[in-house]
Amino acid sequence: MKENRILNEIGNRNPFSVPENYFENFANQFEAQIALKPVSPFKLLRPWMYMAAMFLGVFFMSRIVYTVYADNKIADAENYELYVMSQVNDVENLEYFDAEVSETTNK
């Protein structure tokens, strides 16, 4: 019932319209819009420059990550050596270094 009332108010008219001679002039307008225009060299090289910049960014970021990783690895080795040395008492440290010195002088 409600649908019939709305349909009677609106009727069968089409709310959309097409401009005059649209279909007759469509092909000509379309060709005019896509006609070949001169393209600047910068426009042709722009995608390649973007790709080169992206690869350089990836390279530098990976280099930074690798440098941080290598520095942490060296710091971990140094910390391990300090930890081992802290677990040994002073007398053992002196005996170890005395043995090292005597081995190098006897060679």
BELMOLIN-V517101 format. One record per pair of residues at least 12 apart in sequence whose C-alpha atoms are under 10 Angstrom apart, sorted by the first residue. I is the first residue (numbers start at 1). J is the second residue. D is the distance in whole Angstrom. If there is no record, write none. Layout:
# BELMOLIN-V517101
i,j,d
I,J,D
I,J,D
This chain:
# BELMOLIN-V517101
none
